[in-house]
Amino acid sequence: MPQRVALELAVQDPAGAVIAAGVGARRVELCSALGATGGITPSAALVEAVVAAAAVVPSSDSAPILEVHVLVRPRPGGFVYSAAETDLMLRDVTLATDQGADGVVVGALTPSGTVDVPRMRDLVAAAEDAEVTFHRALDVVADPVAALDTLAELGVTRVLTSGGAARAGEGLERLAALVEHSAELGIEIMAGGGVTAADIPALLGVGVDAVHLSAKRTVVDAAGPGGGDETGYEVTDQTLAEAAAEALRTTVVS
């Protein structure tokens, strides 16, 4: 491979960040309520705690200090936002970077399903020097390849996408098209969405810059009346994270 493909883990707590650093991940995407909602903005205190946890893990040539990228998404559902929601997102971007986050993960669309340029321009500006990842809102855009041009012009660093499929392993054809077009733009393509270690060789085969997965398991812990449903809560699984990292290390791409 011309360069090492990055591993990014979606985590929900400091322990997840420590696991990610331990297996050699380059980044974490920090979010809350991942399984229930697809991820929403974590609290400022959680951002601070995860940044602190990442900073104390020793770095090496093979495993640099872990980057923390914070999901900024004010609610579940679609990606068309009101003025009030946009204002909240802008404030959350500033809070995340003030707490030391290396980047933010955002996305905003118009009612017609295109990139919302004014809102994205404001979000990128609020991030200042931090990296900006455009999340899987890209997977509901009618022409994601053309959307790359817009996002590159806005200063977005990378996009997270499954290639429009339910799972990234099923979206290889579109991922390949995105990779091909991104080479002209300098924007990174990160494959994510239902990724397992078994999917990684095929994803690397189409040339993605990074692979994103949650590597999570559910801890059964019923809360009783008023505590939500009976599914418990999610944690990052050490074994799943190690398997993904090993797949990245051992896959040879011709």
Protein Blocks (a to p, Z undefined) as FASTA:
>chain_A
ZZdcddddddfbfklmmmmmmnopabdcddehklmnopaaddfklmmmmmmmmmmpccdf
klccddddddddfbgcdfbdcfklmmmmmmmmmmmmmnopabdcdddddfkopacfklmm
mmmmmnmmaccdddfklmmgfblmlmmmmmmmnopabdcdehhpablklmmmmmmmmmmm
mmmnopacddeehiafklmmmmmmnopabdcdfkiacddddebehiapfnbpadddfklm
mmmmmmmmmpccZZ
